[in-house]
Amino acid sequence: QMQLVESGGGLVQAGGSLRLSCAASGRTFSSRAMGWFRQAPGKERDFVATISPAGGNTRYADFVKGRFTISRDNAKNTLYLQMSSLKPEDTAVYYCAGARMLGTWPPPRADFGSWGQGTQVTVSS
C-alpha cells in the first residue's frame, strides 16, 4: 500500500485559487493511476479527477471541468490539483487516492485502494 499525504488546503474567498499536493511513498507511484475525491459535511465522497500513470490522460467530474487541473510529477512522487474559480460549494475535505497497479483506464472507484487523510478546503462567499 502506498502512503499518501495531502497538503495545501485552507481558507480562500470565492473566485480564488488553491493548489493541493499529495506526496506518495514507495516505488509504485508512477505505475498507478491517481485521483482526487472530495467529501462535504453530510454528503458522500465524490470523484473529482483522475490521471493516468504517465500523466497523459485525465478525467474530470462535470462540476470541476474548466476550473480544476490534475497533474503529477512522477520524479517527485507527487500528485497535484490546481483549483481555480473556487465556489462555496467546493468546500469539502479533499482526498487523494491511488488506484491498483495494472488496472483499467479510467479506473473505477473500486480500484482506488490507497487513501490519504484528507485536507480541508473552505471557500467563503
Summary of the structure (lengths in Angstrom):
residues: 125
radius of gyration: 13.5
end to end distance: 38.5
largest distance: 42.2
contacts: 374
relative contact order: 0.31
helix: 10%
strand: 49%
